[in-house]
Amino acid sequence: MAKEIRKPDFVWLNGEFIPFDEARVHLLSPCARYGINVFEGLRAYWNDEVRQLYAFRLREHYVRLAESMKMMRLQIPQSIEDNIKILIETFQKNNLREDCHIRHVVYVDGFEGYYSTEPVGMLVCALPTGRFLNIEEGITATISSWRRIDDNSIPARIKAGSNYQNSRLATMWAKKDGYDQPIILNADGKVAEGPGSCFFMVRKGIVLTPPVTAGILESVTRDSLIQLISEELRLPMEVRDIDRTEVYVAEEAFLCGSGYEVTPINSVDRLPLGEGKPGPITRRIQKAYFDIARGRSPKYPEWRTAVY
């Protein structure tokens, strides 16, 4: 299960490294009052055999950050290459040599209203943290009564802090009812995603996942797994709408994301999937993902950025 987060020594904030406990924004800033920020959650994996820390798919994450900023009309002077350099320096400044979860946040500072687009601040923090959920034993899930936010209201495509109120509501209700995580449907009643994670399932030997038009975040991990499932594992794969009742009769299912990695789902609404434990296809996908991300496999070298 997830372990306690250990604070790093330094974070990068608005052009300089400062002690972790000094990283602050004012409570009356648009960021604090209204959640006016966009961010990226990234992972880096330590390979003890070669004594190297590998950051996973940095360029793709920072392209998505740029797209989120564009849709929220936020601007920073840093380029994608600048952001990669800043993150690498953040790892090195803290001498991090273990698995890490990274938060790269662009936010509106100052004291203007919710409509303001400046001044813009930026924070980069690499946290030496463990797993969010139990990816070895798997989790329980429920179909949430809360619907996923819509592209014409609060677009899920934008990775914004304010969007996570939707995930928060669904997760609180799921945990109150005794489940680990919710599965959230979109306005059309089709499966969208989990809270901060994308959804995959296996039915009749075919791996299925909802399309990006189903009200989901365009996940970098999801994109990686689609490639691995098709190209490396050679499994039949379909991207299509998924009905709620299809989930109940799936043989396997899992959530994925930078935070969630590949987390098996054992049951949904207390109906077991398959044998009620992580299935063989999910295990193969897990192994392929971690072998690539941790650098145990030489394949997809362009997905890994060596820190040291």
Rosetta blueprint (number, residue, H / E / L):
1 M L
2 A L
3 K L
4 E L
5 I L
6 R L
7 K L
8 P L
9 D L
10 F E
11 V E
12 W E
13 L E
14 N L
15 G L
16 E E
17 F E
18 I E
19 P E
20 F H
21 D H
22 E H
23 A L
24 R L
25 V L
26 H L
27 L L
28 L L
29 S L
30 P H
31 C H
32 A H
33 R H
34 Y H
35 G L
36 I L
37 N E
38 V E
39 F E
40 E E
41 G E
42 L E
43 R E
44 A E
45 Y E
46 W E
47 N E
48 D L
49 E L
50 V L
51 R L
52 Q E
53 L E
54 Y E
55 A E
56 F E
57 R L
58 L H
59 R H
60 E H
61 H H
62 Y H
63 V H
64 R H
65 L H
66 A H
67 E H
68 S H
69 M H
70 K H
71 M H
72 M L
73 R L
74 L L
75 Q L
76 I L
77 P L
78 Q L
79 S L
80 I H
81 E H
82 D H
83 N H
84 I H
85 K H
86 I H
87 L H
88 I H
89 E H
90 T H
91 F H
92 Q H
93 K H
94 N H
95 N L
96 L L
97 R L
98 E L
99 D L
100 C E
101 H E
102 I E
103 R E
104 H E
105 V E
106 V E
107 Y E
108 V E
109 D L
110 G L
111 F L
112 E L
113 G L
114 Y L
115 Y L
116 S L
117 T L
118 E L
119 P L
120 V E
121 G E
122 M E
123 L E
124 V E
125 C E
126 A E
127 L E
128 P L
129 T L
130 G L
131 R L
132 F L
133 L L
134 N L
135 I L
136 E L
137 E L
138 G L
139 I E
140 T E
141 A E
142 T E
143 I E
144 S E
145 S E
146 W E
147 R E
148 R L
149 I L
150 D L
151 D L
152 N L
153 S L
154 I L
155 P L
156 A L
157 R L
158 I L
159 K L
160 A E
161 G H
162 S H
163 N H
164 Y H
165 Q H
166 N H
167 S H
168 R H
169 L H
170 A H
171 T H
172 M H
173 W H
174 A H
175 K H
176 K H
177 D L
178 G L
179 Y L
180 D L
181 Q E
182 P E
183 I E
184 I E
185 L E
186 N L
187 A L
188 D L
189 G L
190 K E
191 V E
192 A E
193 E E
194 G E
195 P L
196 G L
197 S E
198 C E
199 F E
200 F E
201 M E
202 V E
203 R E
204 K L
205 G L
206 I E
207 V E
208 L E
209 T E
210 P L
211 P L
212 V H
213 T H
214 A H
215 G L
216 I L
217 L L
218 E L
219 S L
220 V H
221 T H
222 R H
223 D H
224 S H
225 L H
226 I H
227 Q H
228 L H
229 I H
230 S H
231 E H
232 E H
233 L L
234 R L
235 L L
236 P L
237 M E
238 E E
239 V E
240 R L
241 D L
242 I L
243 D E
244 R H
245 T H
246 E H
247 V H
248 Y H
249 V L
250 A L
251 E L
252 E E
253 A E
254 F E
255 L E
256 C E
257 G E
258 S L
259 G L
260 Y L
261 E E
262 V E
263 T E
264 P E
265 I E
266 N E
267 S E
268 V E
269 D L
270 R L
271 L E
272 P E
273 L L
274 G L
275 E L
276 G L
277 K L
278 P L
279 G L
280 P H
281 I H
282 T H
283 R H
284 R H
285 I H
286 Q H
287 K H
288 A H
289 Y H
290 F H
291 D H
292 I H
293 A H
294 R L
295 G L
296 R L
297 S L
298 P L
299 K L
300 Y L
301 P H
302 E H
303 W H
304 R E
305 T E
306 A E
307 V L
308 Y L
